[in-house]
Amino acid sequence: MQRGRFIFTVVLTLAAAGAGAASPPAPMDVVNLDFSASDVASKLQLNGSAALTKVGGKQVLRLTDGSGGQVSSVFPQTPMPPTADYLATFDFQIGPDSPDGGFMYLVQTAGADHIGDGGNNGDNLGYTTHRQGPGKNPDDGFAGYSYGLAFSTLSALNFVDNPEIVELRVMGTNTRLNPTPFKQSGEGLLHASIRVKPDQLTLTVQGGKDYTTAKTVFTTPSWIGNGLFTPPKPTFFGFTASDTGGQITDIFNLRVQSPAPAQ
């Protein structure tokens, strides 16, 4: 009888301990922008050639319009609390087939009004400048902390057999980390999911002609660590772009959830 009471008491104690355990925080929207919304312009800082325009009757964020020589950047006007555990998602479209340009998904601390240039070959993607490094002025790129994924179709810079790639760039420089082939132009609408942890960034893509099933197309190398993706202060989430000839870059939305939802 006493043994039964002991077991019953242990069960109650464990149940009480479980009930009192803290649940992990629920994902919250750090950024949630629908570029078709009528009020979205009031939330954005549009720099360079970036513009909200209608495509098929629907408003989109157009980073470059294909006319060549364009540079742009776009960020929410207000920085967000620093986070190193999040999921960023956005829908984008690159056209037409075989363009020459690129854009970046960028996280930075310099400010919403900052922008780089195109560079001689367009390789700066609106992120870096022709200088050795970023300066403090808004048109001098992104001084301080930053990292981003570059989606590039620049034939002069990328693989001979596949000029379209995705790669990591950091700290306002053109250091190109782990360039990886990634077909993006002429695909139609693509959905990007970027999972960020303190020491790792992973890109998964779905949609278009070649990605009907979600596919992981980029992962940071294992030697990247030391909390590279841990910002030291509030950050701006957004995009930069440049176009040397013929690239139309449209972004339809941007959502950042922190902590990242379970997958």
Buried (B, 14 or more C-beta within 10 A) or exposed (E): EEEEEEEEEEEEEEEEEEEEEEEEEEBEEBBEBEBBEEEBEEEBBBBBBBBBEEEEEEBBBBBBBBEBEBBBBBBBEEBBEBBBBBBBBBBBBBBEEEBBBBBBBBBBBBBBBBBBBBBEEBBBBBBBBEEEEBBEEBBBBBBBBBBBBBBBBBBEBBEEEEBBBBBBBBBBBBEBBBBBBBBBBBBEEBBBBBBBBEBBBBBBBBBBEBBEEEEEBBBBEEEBEEEBBBBEEEBBBBBBBBBBBBBBBBBBBBBBBBBBEEE
